[in-house]
Amino acid sequence: MRFPATLDPARFLAGYWQKAPLFFPSGIDALTPVLIPDELAWLATLPDVESRLIYTHDDGGICRYRVEHGPFDDTTLMQLPDSNWTLLVQDVEKHLPDFRALFAQVPFIPDWRIDDLMVSFAAPGGSVGPHRDHYDVFLCQGEGKREWRITAADKVEASVASAELSLLQPFDAQQEYLAEDGDVLYLPPGVPHWGIAQDRCMTYSIGMRAPQLSEFTTTLDRLFPGRRRAAVSKQDLATFYQDPDLSLDEALSGLISERALQRAQACFRLAACPEPDKLAITFGSLVTDPKAWLAPDRMTIKAARTALAEIRQQNALSLHGMARVAYTVGGSGSGGAMRVFANGFQRETDPALAGSVAELCRQRKLHSGDFDHWYKEARSRELLEWLLSCGVFDLGDE
């Protein structure tokens, strides 16, 4: 990511992250890889892909919107009009793992914080309407042009423009940007924005994961049943994790930092958070838990041990596109232990393996030499078997 003027990653985090929008003219030299509209349309026909079509209707000068959910059939997509619609596909990098490469544009953000890559194609006039999100997002413009309008959070009110979309209207734009190929718009949570396609355009959205207190308490109850619960209001359950003080040294591959856990404790204090070790287990399990329809298949440890012996001769072993892996090391109340999290599950292991786990998170692959290193030692082999049992690795047709 190329920062404007005198900014660098540290200054961006200090001055803009979770604080203020920022437009990056020519923020990316070239988006690679890229999707063509036909490939995006193909994804939208698949049953395990989350997709939406949003139509814009001009009702006497007032824009109204209608949403349809996929999967879509080829006929529907081929008969779309020449204007006023947007096709959006979530989790593109999970279905097409090569697109994880776009996350390298934000190396200053911890990878456990990155949720997904959403790609949208819009015909002229296409939009999802004026709205606000509860998470940070980097909106990277591919081909075509999109106008972005931004206003302050207190300048809009809810409307009835659509019963299915959380839209804001009237919308009094205070800032406007025309995003072209390579431009990037960063938006912190809660900032009202409205993107309108000026021509046929593709937008790649790198969205962040911001757990809610409701999700945290559900995970806490699942992992530690029978605990004493605190009374929490519906409004408080909607509280999101926040990290406006995020620093560069936290952006190590796979690491959930001690500061992240301290923030979680502060954000979710209303849930009567447990002792630090249980807090870490709950938070790590939550942020690595994939969507139910995206979770890779699991296997028993016995089956994993057999499979590991059979695939040992492979040149490389890659993480599944849908796998989420992270770890914590040390910290208060942990006794110096390391915990590895994979697809919502967790295991305590030797802190000496932190470097190997971090490298696996960074590369998302084990090359032949790495594989031999992991396999030779009992402690790393056991961890490898456990990761395999969690569905972390892509075994292809194995």
N, C-alpha and C positions, 0 to 999 in steps of 0.2 A: 504494500500500500504506500503510495506516495502522498505525504502529508503537505498541506498548503503552507506557504510562507515559512515561518521559523519554527513550526511545530515539529515534534518528533513523537515517537510512541509514549514516552514518559510524560511529556507536556499534554498530549492528548488525554491520557488517563486522568491527569490532575485537573485539567480544565474543562473537559467535555464529557468523558465517560459517565453516563447516568446523570448528566447535568444539563447539557445543551446540545442542540443539533449542530451538525457541521457538514458543509458541502466540500467535497474533494474534487475539484476540476482535474480531469485526467489522472484520477487517483490510481488507476490500474493501466499499465502499458498495454496489455492484451489479455482478455479473458481466455484462459485455456484450462480445460477443454471447453467447448461450447456445444450447445444443443441447437439443432435446427427445429423449426416449428413442427415438421412431420414427426420427429423423434419425440417431442413433447406430447404430441397428440397420441402417439402409440402408447406412451406410458399411461395416458389418461384412459385407455381402454382396458387396462389390466385390473383384475379384481382386488389385488392386494395393495393397490396404489391409491393414496388419498388425493382426490382431484375435485375441482369445482369449475363450473362455468358461471360467470356473472355477466348478466346483460344490463346495459344502461338504456333507460327509456326517458326521453325528454317529454315531460308532462306539462305543457304550457310554460316552459322556462324553468321548471323544477325537475331536477334529475331524480329518477326513481330507479331502483335496482331490483333485479330478480336473480336468485341463485339456484343452480341445479348441481347435484352432487353425482360424481362418477361412481362406478366406471361408465364410460360412454361408448356407444357403438359407432362404428365407422361412418354410418350414414348421417348421424347427428352432427359429427364433426365436419364432414364434407359439405353439409348444407348450411353451415354458418353464414350469416350475412357479411357484407363487406366492411361493416363498422359496428362500433358500440358493443363490444363483448371482450371478455378477458378469460383465458384459460389458465388456471393455476394448478401446479402439481407440487405437493409437499414431499420432503424426504428424498429428493432426487439422488443424493449421494449414497443413500442406503440401497437403492435399486441399481444404480450405476456407480460403483465405488470409485471409478476414476475421477469423479467430480468432487471427491474429498480434497483434491488438489486446490480447489478454490479457497479452502479454509486457511491455506498458507498465506492468504492476503491479510489475515489478522493474527499473526504470531504473538501479539502482545496480549491476547485474551486466553485464559486457561482453556484447554480443549474440552474439559468436562462441562464448561459453560456454553459451548456451542451446541445448539439443538439440531438444526437441519439446514439444508439448502432448498429453498423454495424457488422454483423457476416459473415465470409467467410469460405468456405471449398475449399481446393485446392488439386488436385491430384498431384503426383510428377511432378515437373517442372512447375506447375501452377504459374501464376504471372499476375499482371495487368500492368507490365512494369515499367520502370524508369519514375518517375513523381514527381511533387511537389504539395502540397495542400496549400490552403489559410487559413487553420485553424489549431489549435493545435489538436493533437490526441495522445491518449495513446493506443498503440498496445499491447494487452494482449494475450499471446500465450496460447492456450488450448492444446489439444492433438497434437502430431506430432512435427515436426521441420520446422522452416522457417529461411532461411538465409536473413539477412538484410544488404544491402549495402547503405552507405550514402556518399555524397560528398558535397562540398561547392557550394553555389548558383551560383558562377561565373565560375564553372568548367564544365558546361554543356550547350548545345544549343538545340533548338527544332529540331526534326527529322520528317521524313515522315514514321516512323515505323507503324503508324496507322492514318487513317483519322478521327477516332472517339474518340481517346484517346489523352490526352495532354501529350505526351511522350517526354522524354529527351534522346538524344543520340548524340555523344558518351558519355558514362558514366564512369568516372574514379573514382572508389571507393576509398575514403580516410579512411573510417572506415567500418569494417565488424563485424557483430554479428550473432551468431547462437542462435536463440530463441527456447527454449524448454518449456515444460509445466510449467506455473507459471512465466515465464520471461515477462518483460514489456519493451517496447521501447517508450519513449516519444519523439515526434517530434514537434517543434514549426512551425509556418507557413513559407512556402517558402523553406524548407530544401529538396533538391532532395534526393529521396530514392527509393530503388528497393528491393522488397521482393520476394523471390523465394522459393517455397515449396520443401523441401528435401524429404518429404514423404507425405502421406495423413495427412493433418493438418487443424486445426480449429484456426482462429484468431478472437478475439473479439476487435473491435475498438471503443473506447469511443471518439467520435468526438465533438468538440466544435462549438458553434454558433458564427460567427463573421459577424455582419451585415455590408453591404456595404452602401456607401453614396447613391447609386442609389435606394436601398430599403428604406432608410431613407426618401429621398425626395418624393418618391411615397407615403409612408405612411403619410408624412406631408401634401401633397396635398389632400389626401383623407380625413384627419381629419379636415383640415383647408383650404377648397377651397377658391379661390379668393385671396390668399396671394400673396405678391410681390415676384417673383422668381428671384434668382440670376443666372447669366450665369455661367454654370459649364461645363468644357470640358468632353469628353467621358473618358479620362484617369483619371480625378479626380473623376468621378462617380464610378470608380472601387475601390476607397479607402475603406479599411476595418477598422472596429473598432479594436483598440489595447489597451492592458492593461498590459504592461511589468512591471508596478509598483504595480501590484495586491498584496494585503496584506491579511493575514489570517482573520482579523476581518470583511472582506467583505463577507465571506463564510457563512452567516446566511441564513437558509432555506427561499427561496422565495425573499429575499431582493435584490433590485436593489439599490446599495449604492449611496450616493451623489457623491462620487468620480467617480463612473461609469458614472454618468450623466455629470460630468465635463470633463471626457475623451471623451465622445461622442461629447460634444460641441467643444472640441479641434480637434477631428478627422474629424468632419463634418462641420467645420467652413466655408467651401466654399459654403455651401448651404444656407448661411445667416440664421443661426439658429435663431429661435424665442426666446422669453423670456423663462426663466427657466421652468415655469409651462407647457408651450406648448412643450418644449423640452422633459420634463419628460413624458408627455402624449404620444408623438410620439414614443419615444424610448421604453417605456414599452409596448405599443401596438404592436410595431414591433417585439420585442424579444419574445413575447408570442403568436404571430400569427402562427398557425400551417399550414403545407402544405395544399393546398386546398382539396386534396383528403383524408386528414387525419382529417379534422375538424369534431368534433362531432356535432350531430344535436342540433339545438337551439329550444327554445320554448318561448312563450310570458310570461310576468311576471304573468299574470292571470293564465295561465296553470301551471307555476312553483309553484304558491301559492297553487293550488289545489293538485298538485303532492306531494308537501312537506307535506301537511296535511295527505295524504294517506300513505306516507312512513315513517311517524314519528315512527311507532312501530318497524321498522327494527332494528336489533341488531347493524348494522353498515352501513355506506354509504361511498363507495369508490370513489375516483377520477377516471374518465375515463382514460384509458391507454394513450389516445392521448391528454389529457388536459394539457395545460401549464398555470400555475398560478404564479404571482409574485406581488410585491408591493413596493411602495416607501413611505418613511415617512419624513416629514419636508423638510428641504433644502431651499436654497435661492429662493425667489420668490413664495414659495408655501403657505406661511402663516401658516406653521405648519400642513397643511393638509396631510392626507394619501390617497394614490390612490392604488386601487387594480386592477390588470390586469388579464384578463382571456380570453384565446383563441383569442387575438387580440382586445378585448374590454376593457374599463376602467370605473371605478366608483370611485368617491370621497367618503370617509367614515371617521368615527371617529378614530383618532389615537389610542384611547384606545383599539381598536380591533386588533392592530398589533400583539400582542402575540398569539391570536387565529388564525390569518391568517398564521403566521409563523409556528405554530404547524400543521395546515392543510397542508401546503406545505411540512413539514418534514415527516409527517406520510402518507400523501395522502389518508387519511381515517378519518371518524368521527365515533368513537365508540358511543355506546348508551348514555353514560354519557356526552360525548362531544356534541352529537346531542341535548340533552335536554338543555344544557347550551346555545347553539347557538339559540335554538328555543324560549327560555323564554323571552329574551330581544328583544324589537322591532327593535333596530338598527342592531343587529346581525342577527335577523330573516330576515330583509329586504336584508341584504347582502347575506344571504344564498339563498334567492329566486332569487336574481340577478345571483349568481354563477350557480344556477340550470338552469336558462334561457340561460346562455352562453354555456350550454352543458358540464359543468365541471364534473358532477357526472355520474357514470355508473349506470343506472337504470335497467339494465338487460332487462327483458321482460315487465317491467312496461309500 
